[in-house]
Amino acid sequence: MAHPHPDGSLPVADLNLLRTFLAVYRSGSFTAAAGLLGLSQPTVTAQIRSLERQTGRELFARLPRGVAPTAVAHDLAARVAAPLDALAAATGQEPSPERRAVPVHLAGPAELLCARVLPALAPLVGEGVRLRITVGLTDPLLDELRAGRHDLVIATYRPRGRSLTAEPLMDEEFVLLAAPVWADRVKERLATEGPAALHTVPLVTYAEDLPIARRYWRHVFGTRLSRPAAVTVPDLRGVLSAVAAGAGFTVLPRYLCQDELASGALVALHEPDDPPINTGYLVRRPGRPGHPHVTRVRELLLEAGRTW
């Protein structure tokens, strides 16, 4: 049996095992790695077990869906990824057509994906990039990313820990707004009376705990928002539609309602000097992506995010 050197490195004879390890590390599952490498899933499993025996350490925690790298795996990937990538480039090992055709799995908030992300990625589809989109809330999507179900996740906050790598994608500014029928009644009063002027106006939001509105109240008015919502819609586009039709007031990210604000269909009730801003992050597992199309999607989104 081969053993690691005193510095923790592995013998040259284990290059194939290291390639398999890196594919599993980057894809987040034995099955995905098998597809990328052109191997069977049992072969990948056997090779990872062999490498774990050689290192004497567990490299991956087996999850119901996919695997999660251990601290040992993160350290090993940091040491072997660059040399293996350089070796692959030097020997002309370009991705196979089958590997290039593997879809990129991207997840995030439904509203941002539909309003900004999909239009930005549309040109890539014509170039052969395949996309599989999942919508949802940040917490469960990040758990699924760790388990290997997604390649990239757009998160509403920066995840903690070393198991994921997050890059700032965009800043979203929040706006307090209503349709003109309500704005005509309360906008001037809001400037003199503060948030009490909205007491009789119905509140429309996407969740019962009013997360966006509560943050706006705390940041802008320095007080706690304590009132029930008149309407809850678990999609900000539905909130936008209801408020534009006159259902009441709400707080929305500016990117989602800028057309309605420009046309006059919605009116900003308050324009604070320091509006609440939330940073969205593009999140991936550490290491260089094994799938070239993941790199293309990531780079295009980061470029587009600078203009959003």
C-alpha positions in Angstrom: 0.0 0.0 0.0 1.3 3.5 -0.9 1.6 5.9 2.0 1.8 9.7 2.0 5.1 11.5 2.3 6.0 13.3 5.5 4.7 16.5 4.0 1.3 14.9 3.3 1.8 14.7 -0.5 1.0 11.5 -2.5 3.1 9.4 -4.7 3.1 10.0 -8.5 1.5 6.6 -9.0 -1.7 8.0 -7.5 -2.3 10.7 -10.2 -5.5 9.0 -11.4 -6.8 8.8 -7.9 -6.1 12.5 -7.5 -7.9 13.4 -10.7 -10.9 11.4 -9.5 -10.7 13.1 -6.1 -10.6 16.6 -7.8 -13.6 15.7 -10.0 -15.6 14.6 -6.9 -14.5 17.7 -4.9 -15.5 20.1 -7.7 -18.8 18.4 -8.7 -20.0 17.6 -5.2 -21.0 14.0 -5.9 -19.6 10.6 -7.1 -22.3 10.4 -9.8 -21.5 13.8 -11.3 -17.8 13.1 -11.2 -18.3 9.7 -12.9 -20.1 11.5 -15.8 -17.3 14.1 -16.1 -14.5 11.4 -16.1 -16.3 8.8 -18.3 -16.2 6.3 -15.5 -18.8 4.3 -13.7 -20.0 5.5 -10.3 -18.8 2.3 -8.5 -15.3 2.9 -10.0 -15.3 6.5 -8.7 -16.4 5.3 -5.3 -13.7 2.6 -5.2 -11.0 5.1 -6.2 -12.0 7.6 -3.5 -12.0 4.8 -0.9 -8.5 3.7 -2.1 -7.3 7.3 -1.7 -8.8 7.5 1.7 -7.0 4.3 2.7 -3.7 5.8 1.4 -4.1 9.1 3.2 -5.6 7.4 6.3 -8.2 10.2 6.5 -11.8 10.6 5.4 -12.1 13.0 2.4 -15.8 13.2 2.0 -18.9 13.0 4.2 -21.5 11.0 2.5 -24.9 12.9 2.3 -28.3 11.8 1.2 -27.6 13.6 -2.0 -24.0 14.1 -3.0 -21.0 14.5 -0.7 -19.4 17.2 1.4 -15.6 17.7 1.5 -13.9 17.4 4.9 -11.3 19.8 6.1 -8.7 17.3 4.9 -10.2 17.4 1.4 -10.2 21.2 1.3 -6.5 21.1 2.2 -5.7 18.4 -0.4 -7.6 20.2 -3.1 -5.7 23.4 -2.4 -2.4 21.6 -2.9 -3.2 19.4 -6.0 -5.7 21.5 -8.1 -3.2 23.9 -9.7 -0.6 21.2 -10.6 -3.3 18.9 -12.0 -4.9 21.6 -14.0 -1.5 22.7 -15.4 -0.7 19.1 -16.3 -4.0 18.7 -18.1 -3.3 21.9 -20.0 0.2 20.9 -20.9 -0.9 17.5 -22.2 -3.8 19.0 -24.3 -6.5 17.2 -22.3 -9.4 19.4 -23.4 -12.9 18.6 -22.1 -14.8 16.1 -24.2 -17.9 17.1 -26.1 -19.9 15.0 -23.6 -18.4 16.9 -20.7 -19.0 20.3 -22.4 -22.7 19.3 -22.9 -23.3 18.8 -19.1 -25.9 21.4 -17.9 -24.9 24.1 -15.5 -27.1 24.0 -12.4 -27.8 27.5 -11.2 -30.1 28.4 -8.3 -31.3 31.6 -6.6 -34.3 33.9 -5.9 -37.0 33.6 -8.5 -37.3 37.3 -9.1 -33.7 38.0 -9.6 -33.2 35.0 -11.8 -36.1 36.0 -14.1 -35.5 39.8 -14.1 -31.7 39.9 -14.4 -29.9 36.6 -14.6 -31.7 34.7 -17.4 -31.6 37.7 -19.8 -27.9 38.1 -19.1 -27.2 34.4 -19.7 -29.4 34.2 -22.9 -26.4 34.6 -25.3 -24.7 31.6 -23.8 -27.6 29.3 -24.7 -27.1 30.0 -28.4 -23.4 29.0 -27.9 -24.3 25.6 -26.6 -24.4 26.2 -22.8 -27.2 24.2 -21.2 -28.8 25.7 -18.1 -30.9 24.1 -15.3 -32.5 26.7 -13.1 -33.8 26.1 -9.5 -35.6 28.8 -7.5 -35.8 29.0 -3.8 -34.6 30.6 -0.5 -30.9 31.0 0.3 -30.6 28.7 3.3 -31.8 25.5 1.6 -30.1 26.3 -1.7 -26.8 26.7 0.0 -27.3 23.3 1.7 -28.0 21.8 -1.7 -24.9 23.5 -3.1 -22.8 21.8 -0.4 -24.4 18.5 -1.3 -23.5 18.9 -5.0 -27.0 19.6 -6.4 -26.0 23.0 -7.9 -22.9 24.5 -9.5 -23.7 28.1 -8.5 -26.1 29.7 -6.1 -27.1 33.4 -6.0 -27.4 34.1 -2.2 -28.9 37.0 -0.4 -26.1 36.9 2.2 -22.5 35.8 2.4 -22.3 32.2 3.7 -20.0 31.5 6.6 -17.3 28.9 6.7 -14.7 27.5 4.2 -16.9 25.0 2.5 -18.2 27.6 0.0 -16.7 30.5 -1.9 -18.7 33.7 -2.3 -18.1 36.7 -4.6 -20.2 39.9 -4.4 -22.5 40.0 -7.4 -24.8 43.0 -7.0 -26.2 45.6 -4.6 -30.0 45.9 -4.4 -31.5 49.1 -3.0 -34.9 48.9 -1.3 -37.7 51.4 -2.1 -40.8 52.2 -0.1 -43.6 52.6 -2.7 -47.3 52.5 -3.6 -49.6 53.2 -6.5 -50.5 56.8 -7.2 -54.0 56.3 -5.6 -52.3 55.8 -2.2 -49.2 58.0 -2.8 -51.5 61.1 -3.4 -52.9 60.5 0.1 -49.9 59.8 2.2 -46.6 60.9 0.6 -46.7 64.4 1.9 -47.9 63.3 5.3 -45.1 60.7 5.5 -42.5 63.5 5.2 -44.0 65.3 8.2 -45.5 62.5 10.3 -43.1 59.7 9.6 -44.2 56.1 9.3 -47.4 56.7 11.3 -48.8 58.2 8.1 -49.0 54.7 6.7 -51.0 53.3 9.5 -54.3 53.0 7.5 -52.6 51.8 4.3 -52.6 48.0 3.7 -49.2 46.4 3.7 -48.4 43.9 1.0 -45.4 41.6 1.5 -44.0 38.2 0.5 -43.8 36.6 4.0 -45.7 36.9 7.2 -42.6 38.0 9.1 -42.2 41.1 6.8 -38.4 40.7 6.4 -37.8 43.4 3.8 -40.2 45.9 5.3 -38.9 45.4 8.8 -35.4 46.0 7.6 -36.5 49.2 5.9 -38.3 50.5 9.0 -35.3 49.7 11.2 -32.7 51.3 8.9 -34.7 54.4 7.7 -37.1 55.2 10.5 -35.1 53.7 13.4 -38.2 52.0 14.7 -39.7 48.5 14.8 -42.5 47.6 12.3 -45.2 45.8 14.1 -48.3 45.3 12.0 -49.8 42.4 10.1 -49.7 42.2 6.3 -52.9 42.7 4.5 -51.6 40.5 1.6 -48.8 38.0 1.4 -47.5 36.7 -1.9 -44.4 34.3 -1.9 -43.0 36.0 -5.0 -41.9 39.6 -5.2 -43.3 39.9 -8.7 -46.7 39.1 -7.2 -46.2 41.8 -4.6 -45.3 44.2 -7.4 -48.4 43.4 -9.3 -50.7 43.7 -6.3 -49.3 47.1 -5.2 -49.4 48.5 -8.8 -53.1 47.6 -8.9 -53.7 49.6 -5.7 -53.7 46.9 -3.0 -51.5 49.0 -0.7 -47.8 49.8 -0.1 -44.7 47.7 0.1 -40.9 47.7 0.0 -39.2 46.2 -3.1 -35.7 46.1 -4.6 -35.4 48.9 -7.1 -34.2 46.7 -9.9 -37.6 44.9 -9.8 -39.8 48.0 -10.0 -37.7 50.6 -11.8 -39.9 50.5 -15.0 -43.0 51.1 -13.0 -41.4 53.9 -11.1 -40.3 55.5 -14.4 -43.7 55.2 -15.9 -45.6 56.5 -12.9 -47.4 53.2 -12.3 -45.7 53.2 -8.9 -44.5 56.1 -6.7 -41.6 56.1 -4.3 -43.1 57.3 -1.0 -39.8 58.2 0.6 -36.3 58.9 -0.8 -33.9 58.6 2.2 -30.3 59.8 1.8 -29.1 56.4 3.0 -31.5 53.8 1.6 -31.2 50.1 2.8 -29.0 48.1 0.5 -28.4 44.4 0.4 -25.5 42.7 -1.3 -26.2 39.5 -3.3 -23.4 36.9 -3.7 -22.5 34.4 -6.3 -21.6 31.2 -4.4 -19.7 28.1 -5.5 -17.8 25.3 -3.9 -14.0 26.1 -3.6 -11.6 25.1 -6.3 -11.5 25.6 -10.0 -14.8 24.4 -11.6 -14.3 21.1 -13.4 -17.0 22.1 -15.9 -15.9 24.8 -18.4 -19.4 26.1 -18.8 -19.7 26.8 -15.1 -16.7 29.1 -15.5 -18.4 30.9 -18.4 -21.6 31.4 -16.5 -19.8 32.6 -13.4 -17.7 35.1 -15.4 -20.6 36.5 -17.4 -22.7 36.9 -14.2 -20.0 38.8 -12.4 -19.5 41.1 -15.4 -23.2 41.7 -15.8 -23.6 42.3 -12.0 -21.4 45.3 -12.2 -24.1 47.1 -14.3 -27.2 46.0 -12.3 
